[in-house]
């Protein structure tokens, strides 16, 4: 189980530092507009991220809706709106350990549909991860805004249904109610009683995380993973955060996942984030989830789940777009995989996959693909053909699909 301050220091794609809490008092300012009749807000769903249009001081921007984070705007937005600083800056650390400076600005209002918080103070960060801006040029709408309301996230119809009065939301009778802790002032939603590797863990509901199930690195136990399942280790780039990516060692586990809302034998669980998270890829399998943000008695209602078979097949590598190189590179390689045996190396520049040229995809094109929901490449088939460039030399690979846990 995480210590109390462990969850409080989490921001899934952005900031992760206890020093950030020093500035959180500035974020509690503001008065929420009461919205009783449920407000329906459409969203776009790109790369397993919920993208909404919101307004800061009346100007429209795209935001990631992130239950696992506080509300953040990019520094460029603060400068664009000429916002006044609300307090002194603090130093913080992002989710990958990169030190950053956080500024705090006073805004007249932050609005999403008919939802509005007036006189709100917003944190701001100069993100190094320009990829985030491909789908969110405004920033992140997070828990300290969301906790003023109650939310139904309808993944199937790509809409949010929101009200100040939880009883106004229509929750199916066959939905499973799971108690949750709503942290203050951040508004994170934490579910306890989830068992992985023989221990109960706290998992944060994290719609800013496009992944599925993530066991926190601080809870990783290789011996238990071998005893209660199996795991595959990889070297590569970390998940995207506001400070960019860095090279880390991660693990993928196949083990039982037992929670109040479902039980998954031989679940595929990633170990690549500091804390344990329930991401969008997992949450979307329920079709709709409903969040009761009542302080002290919060809950999450899960609609009946659509079962999906865990996919343990892999080519042993993962492409990543690296802005510094303005190109796709090999961003992760599993140890002992077909890719490693074939001689593929981290940071090899990918020229083509299965005959589809990637060498001409620059950052602007990559961003356009993300914002439109278009895939830049597809990994499919029993064998994938790959052409890479390394030290000026062009290399050809044919890599077969294999099971991570053979």
Steps between C-alpha positions, in 0.01 A plus 500: 500500500629847417574740783253787519738745336587255221172543317493870577820550301370343178435651163482240227617684190627808674629577846594267780650663806417571860645849451200565274271471804649822634330678212171314522341750737513741208302252291214467748377854431193545285125452510327229296182569311220267611374285212205281603356393166758255361725668246606283205847580367643322194861393492748370245680177580846492344783265597300395807478860622178692574525838326255778588462863402512743789526876539742698713377859532273437202770372263464141375773238530519121484568320828568146615239397759709340773357363824855420614633855488438855616400760243796633303532749215804536282717804560427620145128517588570712808710737290244506219227605746732735690400340831628656821706282732310381807800405713870421491621215281600164648741236377351162423579165341302349216387138473838398357716686752575815296523817708272782385380837621129542564340842478154584635266738320165659583226444241154652494347166408556148373201364311409162353155484342267657758745419780694797626729590787546875540794673665715191458877483533679270256842340507714535192794304365729540200466148368792342318269232362366675193323177405240574769422825320410303187167418663478756781613855421352628826618254763326264742160529669552302817361396833496837677251619234316169462437452873248788495265277299399136445594336171382224273757407235330325210782354292269331250320821400795730574315731732516628856182541705560729797296645786550669836242255638603135476138382519436669163735253327345179370700204630393152377375265771749236391798735542752401769554762770857522629591726792766758423700762687492850350816680607504868591577742355616312190178306438673171416275191507668206675365144515629265770478123535652401164722193529807453281793268579340396829466853641221755520584822322343841447435582134427853378229546239703662224331611179819684404673165465427337166620161623313221672620374840816645650657368819716766664874449475525547876282187539701287255620164633684282246503195728123520554445556128687176425317313775148622415531537125772600257654821374699646212754779546563777250729799457373812334334835534260576783137603465436850370505777762532878492879472528521261206627143515809340650659156474381258768462127566139380502320170545187337362334247733254220434325432830157503664330835557224502762294811567157594639375553141646198322747213511741436212695173498839539330457875457766692308627776731766761424758612756611833353350773722585609853152433640231243420247620243180395323533645150256571219568180308375306803220739601356514147425126517218584742337723239396757761632589844332745739700691761343626823739771619334533843776577748527230765263260322612495141430210269546378145223307323617256232255382234519129409834436335558375149754223543808519281770238476841623620749536217842364592628491142773744404769573245728590790540866410294819503535802268499846661498839329797697631468873439871563550566271203182609317447133423369166621761301691510165675377607844484172691658156466408196710789297635530160333247599232514425130581868442799490735624173350474649151728786606251787515627779727343779702489829304533335159324741263203323337474565126212261426275235655350232274581715198331813637747788495542683830808699401290784357282537810621810679370647825226704329370195312522287812296760691241514223466121513450506877242779495303326223522156661701363207762231562847587372587130477346156557676200651324188373563154359705207624816673380575870469755644258696795627756731340704715739791738480793475742817709479419587139453136403168351385409165658217258417326282758226237493367444850251228592221542750547301819350458846654720769456223755628186325 
